[in-house]
Amino acid sequence: MLKINLNIPLIKDLFKKIGIISLVDLVTKISAFIILPFYLDLMPKKEFAEFTFIQAALIPLGLTISLSLYVPFINFLTNNTNTFNLQDIINSVINFLLIWLLILLVLFIFLKPFIISELGTFFSIDSYLSPKYYIMLLLLISNTFTLYLYSLIISRKNNYEIVIFLLLKFIFANLFSLIFIYFEINSSDTSLNRFSGILFGELILIGIFYFYLINKYISLRINWTIILKLFKTSIPLIPSGIIGLCMVLIDRKLILNYHGSEDLADYNLAMIILMPIQMLMASVQTIWAPYLFSIDTTAKSYKNTFNMSLFYLIISIIAVLSAFMLFKTVLYFRIIDPVYFNVPRIILFLGVGVSLMSILQLFSNLFVRLEKTGFHLIISLIILMLFFILNSVLVPSFSGVGAAIALSISYCVGFALSSLILFNLYQREIKE
């Protein structure tokens, strides 16, 4: 019988290991909230809506073009049972990635005349469309490379390297964004300047860690046996990136079409306020994923995943209520412009969905360990279809609140289905 309870020793051990990472996360989150009013003051609400809409799309689009190889990449590097040496794995994956990203770069430059106007219409970009296209393309490439760089750092299980990476990423992104916006380095368009600052900071970050970490592993060869073996696990995960992209486009595009950029800015800001829940999960994943892949028994991996999920749900509920109270407070004292008065209500409705979205990452890891990624894909498709239907019904009447309700209901269903499937797989495991 699978007992779901709080495994306090496990949780304490986990958070002891990620203690310094959690501390850095706490510092960056507090700093992000301190910086947020500056961005809201410097960026007109329409340009803030444009920036956050594009940024939300770039994340899952980056996961899609990453081909999801980073997931088995971490597993390969942390799993002692594979027969390939470390240098061969890193060298093959990085070289393959560079070739793949170069192909994409050339392809999208060639496609620019055919897709740029549609892109501008979709995201409601009124100015500097051409430079924004190139900045978005370069950010997509740099984000993908950074994802693999971070995966390599995670696999090394060196908390100080993870901390330095996270700190530098946060500092560079925000420092150069504010500099570009304040001094109008690219133009007077704050969205373009903020993207330019992020790209500039990310390129510096990649340069630092490339020479510190990757350079010593690189030689001009690819072991295709490794790449094909990684693809065996990653191929069922690739559609997840496409599904994620659809998820961030459906609600935001409907809000933009029916209610305009003002309401979209409210919805995106509520998502940003709740981002610490997802960021904390990213920190937990730095220890949890390698730990889960190294557990000696399958039954133990089930129990620990469910126990960790219960604990994280409690933490998430506290975080949502705290975010609601915090934003109400900053609005009351006019630290943030009162035009964002609708955000607290959206936060409450979004909270459940964002929390369960994060917890499903733990379930996704377990599906990967069990080599049952097909289940994860089916559940993701169900979530997507339900999300589309609910948004189509709710957003025209309720705007951002309707989208928030749609997200929460969809992920409640996804969470229930994942739990049921994993529980049934566990029952089969203990019977065998």
C-alpha positions in Angstrom: 0.0 0.0 0.0 1.3 3.4 -1.0 1.3 5.7 2.0 1.3 9.4 1.2 2.6 11.4 4.2 5.3 13.9 4.9 8.6 12.2 4.9 10.3 14.8 7.1 13.8 13.2 7.1 13.8 13.1 3.3 12.6 16.6 3.0 15.1 17.9 5.5 17.9 16.2 3.8 16.8 17.5 0.4 16.5 21.1 1.6 19.8 20.8 3.5 21.4 19.9 0.1 19.7 22.8 -1.7 19.8 25.1 1.3 22.3 27.5 -0.3 20.4 27.3 -3.6 17.2 28.1 -1.8 18.9 31.0 0.0 20.0 32.4 -3.4 16.5 31.9 -4.8 15.1 33.8 -1.8 17.5 36.7 -2.4 16.8 36.8 -6.1 13.0 36.7 -5.5 13.1 39.5 -3.0 15.3 41.5 -5.4 12.9 40.7 -8.3 10.0 42.2 -6.3 12.1 45.2 -5.4 13.1 45.7 -9.0 9.5 45.1 -10.4 8.1 48.6 -9.6 11.0 50.1 -11.6 10.1 48.0 -14.6 6.4 48.9 -14.2 7.3 52.6 -13.9 9.8 52.6 -16.8 7.6 50.5 -19.2 4.3 51.7 -20.5 1.6 49.1 -19.8 1.2 48.3 -23.5 4.9 47.6 -23.9 5.0 45.6 -20.7 2.2 43.5 -22.1 4.1 43.0 -25.3 7.3 42.1 -23.6 5.7 39.6 -21.2 3.7 38.0 -23.9 6.7 37.4 -26.1 8.8 36.3 -23.1 6.2 33.8 -22.1 6.2 32.3 -25.6 10.0 32.1 -25.8 10.4 29.8 -22.9 8.3 26.8 -24.2 9.5 27.5 -27.7 13.1 27.2 -26.5 12.1 23.9 -24.8 10.6 22.7 -28.1 13.7 23.5 -30.2 15.9 21.9 -27.5 14.4 18.6 -28.6 14.1 17.7 -24.9 17.6 16.0 -25.0 18.5 17.9 -21.8 16.3 15.5 -19.8 18.1 12.2 -20.7 21.3 14.3 -20.8 21.0 14.9 -17.0 20.0 11.2 -16.5 23.0 10.0 -18.5 25.5 12.2 -16.6 24.2 11.2 -13.2 23.5 7.5 -13.9 26.5 5.4 -13.1 25.2 2.4 -15.1 25.7 3.9 -18.6 28.7 2.7 -20.6 29.8 6.0 -22.1 32.5 8.2 -20.6 31.7 11.8 -19.4 33.7 13.6 -22.1 32.1 11.6 -24.9 28.6 12.4 -23.6 29.2 16.1 -23.1 31.2 16.5 -26.3 28.5 14.7 -28.5 25.5 16.6 -27.0 27.1 20.1 -27.2 28.4 19.6 -30.7 25.1 18.2 -31.9 23.3 21.1 -30.2 25.6 23.8 -31.8 25.0 22.3 -35.3 21.2 22.1 -34.7 21.0 25.7 -33.4 23.1 27.0 -36.4 20.7 25.2 -38.8 17.7 26.9 -37.0 19.4 30.3 -37.1 19.9 30.1 -40.8 16.4 28.8 -41.4 14.6 31.5 -39.5 16.7 34.2 -41.1 15.7 32.8 -44.5 12.0 32.6 -43.4 11.9 36.2 -42.1 10.2 37.8 -45.1 7.5 35.2 -45.1 6.6 35.2 -41.3 7.5 38.5 -39.9 4.3 40.4 -40.6 2.2 37.5 -39.2 4.4 37.5 -36.1 3.9 41.2 -35.6 0.1 40.8 -35.9 0.0 37.9 -33.6 1.9 39.6 -30.8 0.5 43.0 -31.6 4.0 44.5 -32.2 3.5 48.1 -33.5 7.1 49.3 -33.7 10.7 48.0 -34.4 9.4 44.7 -35.7 12.5 43.8 -37.7 15.0 44.3 -34.8 12.7 42.6 -32.4 12.6 39.6 -34.8 16.4 39.2 -34.7 16.6 39.8 -31.0 13.9 37.2 -30.4 15.7 34.7 -32.6 19.0 35.2 -30.9 17.4 34.9 -27.5 15.8 31.7 -28.6 19.2 30.3 -29.5 20.9 31.6 -26.4 18.1 30.4 -24.1 18.4 26.9 -25.5 22.2 26.7 -25.1 21.9 28.1 -21.6 19.4 25.3 -20.8 21.9 22.6 -21.7 24.7 24.5 -19.9 22.5 24.5 -16.7 21.7 20.8 -17.2 25.4 20.1 -17.2 25.9 22.1 -14.0 23.0 20.3 -12.3 24.5 16.9 -13.2 27.8 17.9 -11.5 26.0 18.2 -8.2 28.1 21.2 -7.2 25.8 23.6 -5.3 28.3 26.4 -5.5 28.4 26.3 -9.3 24.6 26.2 -9.4 24.5 29.2 -7.1 27.0 31.2 -9.1 25.2 30.4 -12.3 21.8 31.5 -10.9 23.2 34.7 -9.3 25.0 35.8 -12.5 22.0 35.0 -14.7 19.7 37.1 -12.5 22.2 40.0 -12.1 23.2 40.2 -15.8 19.6 39.9 -17.0 18.3 42.7 -14.8 21.3 44.9 -14.7 21.7 45.2 -18.5 17.9 45.4 -19.0 17.6 48.4 -16.7 20.7 50.0 -18.3 19.3 49.5 -21.9 15.8 50.8 -20.9 17.0 53.8 -18.9 19.6 55.0 -21.4 17.4 54.0 -24.4 20.5 52.3 -25.9 18.6 50.6 -28.8 15.6 52.9 -29.1 12.9 54.5 -27.0 11.0 51.2 -27.1 11.2 49.7 -23.7 10.3 46.2 -24.8 13.1 46.1 -27.4 15.6 47.5 -24.9 14.7 45.0 -22.2 15.0 42.1 -24.6 18.4 43.5 -25.8 19.6 43.8 -22.2 18.6 40.2 -21.4 20.4 38.9 -24.6 23.5 40.9 -23.8 23.6 39.5 -20.3 22.9 35.9 -21.4 25.7 36.0 -24.0 28.2 37.1 -21.3 26.9 34.3 -19.0 27.4 31.7 -21.8 30.9 33.0 -22.5 31.9 32.7 -18.8 30.7 29.2 -18.3 31.7 28.0 -21.8 35.3 28.7 -21.0 35.1 27.6 -17.4 33.1 24.4 -17.9 32.6 23.2 -21.5 35.7 24.2 -23.3 37.8 21.4 -21.7 35.3 18.7 -22.9 35.0 19.8 -26.5 36.5 18.2 -29.6 35.2 18.0 -33.1 33.4 14.7 -33.0 29.9 13.3 -32.2 29.2 9.8 -31.0 25.9 9.2 -32.8 25.2 6.1 -30.6 24.9 8.5 -27.6 22.6 10.9 -29.5 20.3 8.2 -30.7 20.1 6.7 -27.3 19.2 10.1 -25.8 16.6 10.6 -28.5 14.9 7.3 -27.6 13.9 9.0 -24.3 13.5 12.5 -25.5 11.2 12.0 -28.5 8.0 11.5 -26.5 8.9 14.6 -24.5 9.3 16.9 -27.5 5.6 17.5 -28.0 5.5 18.7 -24.3 7.3 21.8 -25.5 4.8 22.4 -28.3 2.0 21.8 -25.8 3.6 24.3 -23.4 3.8 26.9 -26.2 0.2 26.4 -27.0 -0.7 26.8 -23.4 1.0 30.2 -23.1 -0.4 31.4 -26.4 -4.1 30.4 -26.1 -5.0 32.3 -23.0 -2.9 35.4 -23.7 -4.0 35.7 -27.3 -7.7 35.4 -26.4 -7.2 38.1 -23.7 -5.4 40.3 -26.2 -8.1 39.8 -28.8 -11.2 40.3 -26.6 -9.9 42.8 -24.0 -6.7 44.4 -25.2 -3.1 44.8 -23.9 -4.2 46.4 -20.6 -5.9 43.2 -19.4 -3.1 41.1 -20.8 -0.6 43.2 -18.8 -2.6 42.4 -15.6 -2.7 38.7 -16.4 1.0 38.5 -17.2 1.9 40.4 -14.1 -0.1 38.0 -12.0 1.9 35.1 -13.6 5.2 36.9 -12.8 4.1 37.4 -9.1 3.5 33.7 -8.9 6.7 32.8 -10.7 8.6 32.1 -7.4 6.5 28.9 -7.1 8.0 27.7 -10.4 11.4 29.0 -9.6 11.6 27.2 -6.3 10.6 24.0 -8.2 13.5 24.7 -10.6 15.8 24.8 -7.5 14.3 21.6 -6.1 14.8 20.0 -9.5 18.6 20.7 -9.3 18.8 18.1 -6.5 15.6 16.1 -7.0 16.1 14.9 -10.6 19.6 13.5 -10.1 18.5 12.0 -6.7 15.4 10.4 -8.2 17.4 8.9 -11.1 19.9 7.4 -8.7 17.4 5.7 -6.3 18.0 2.0 -6.1 14.4 0.8 -6.0 11.4 1.8 -8.1 9.0 1.5 -5.2 11.1 4.0 -3.2 11.0 6.4 -6.1 7.2 6.3 -6.1 6.9 7.0 -2.4 9.4 9.8 -2.3 7.8 11.5 -5.3 4.4 11.5 -3.8 5.7 12.6 -0.4 7.6 15.5 -2.0 4.5 16.5 -4.0 2.4 16.7 -0.8 5.1 18.9 0.8 5.4 21.1 -2.2 1.6 21.6 -2.4 1.6 22.9 1.1 4.5 25.3 0.4 2.7 26.5 -2.8 -0.6 27.3 -1.0 1.3 29.4 1.5 3.2 31.1 -1.3 0.0 32.0 -3.2 -1.6 33.5 -0.1 1.6 35.5 0.7 1.8 36.8 -2.9 -1.9 37.9 -2.7 -1.3 39.8 0.5 2.0 41.3 -0.6 0.5 42.7 -3.9 -2.5 44.1 -2.0 -0.1 45.8 0.3 2.1 47.4 -2.5 -1.1 48.6 -4.2 -2.4 50.1 -1.0 0.8 52.1 -0.5 1.0 52.9 -4.3 4.4 51.4 -4.7 2.9 49.9 -7.9 0.6 51.9 -10.1 -3.1 51.4 -9.2 -3.9 50.6 -12.8 -2.9 47.0 -11.8 -5.8 46.8 -9.3 -7.2 43.7 -10.9 -4.0 41.6 -10.4 -4.7 40.3 -6.8 -7.9 38.7 -7.9 -6.2 36.9 -10.8 -3.4 35.7 -8.4 -6.0 33.9 -6.3 -7.6 32.1 -9.2 -4.2 31.3 -10.8 -2.6 30.0 -7.6 -4.0 26.4 -7.8 -3.0 26.0 -11.5 0.5 27.3 -11.1 1.0 25.1 -8.0 -0.1 21.9 -9.7 1.8 22.9 -12.8 5.0 22.8 -10.7 4.1 19.6 -9.0 3.6 17.9 -12.3 7.3 18.4 -13.0 8.0 15.9 -10.2 5.6 13.4 -11.8 7.2 14.0 -15.1 10.6 13.0 -13.6 9.1 9.8 -12.3 7.6 9.0 -15.8 11.1 9.6 -17.3 12.7 7.2 -14.7 10.0 4.6 -15.4 10.5 5.1 -19.2 6.7 5.8 -19.4 6.9 9.2 -21.0 4.0 8.3 -23.3 1.7 8.7 -20.3 3.1 12.2 -19.7 2.4 13.2 -23.3 -1.2 11.9 -23.2 -1.9 13.8 -20.0 -0.4 17.0 -21.4 -2.6 16.7 -24.5 -5.7 16.3 -22.3 -4.7 19.4 -20.3 -4.2 21.3 -23.5 -7.6 20.4 -25.0 -9.4 21.2 -21.8 -7.5 24.5 -21.4 -8.4 25.5 -24.9 -12.1 24.8 -24.4 -12.4 26.5 -21.0 -10.5 29.6 -22.3 -12.7 29.9 -25.3 -15.8 29.8 -23.0 -14.5 31.9 -20.0 -12.1 34.6 -21.4 -14.6 36.5 -23.6 -16.7 37.2 -20.4 -14.2 37.2 -17.6 -10.8 38.1 -19.2 -7.8 37.3 -17.1 -9.8 35.8 -14.3 -11.5 33.4 -16.8 -8.0 32.4 -18.1 -6.9 31.8 -14.5 -9.9 29.6 -13.8 -9.3 27.6 -17.0 -5.6 27.0 -16.0 -6.5 25.8 -12.5 -9.3 23.5 -13.6 -7.1 22.0 -16.4 -4.2 21.3 -14.1 -6.4 19.8 -11.4 -7.6 17.3 -14.0 -4.0 16.7 -15.1 -2.9 16.2 -11.6 -5.7 13.8 -10.8 -4.9 11.7 -14.0 -1.2 11.6 -13.3 -1.7 10.5 -9.7 -4.1 7.8 -10.8 -1.8 6.4 -13.4 1.3 6.5 -11.2 -0.7 4.8 -8.4 -1.8 2.0 -10.7 1.8 1.6 -12.0 3.0 1.4 -8.3 0.4 -1.3 -7.5 1.6 -3.4 -10.5 5.2 -2.9 -9.3 4.7 -4.2 -5.8 2.6 -7.1 -7.1 5.5 -8.2 -9.3 
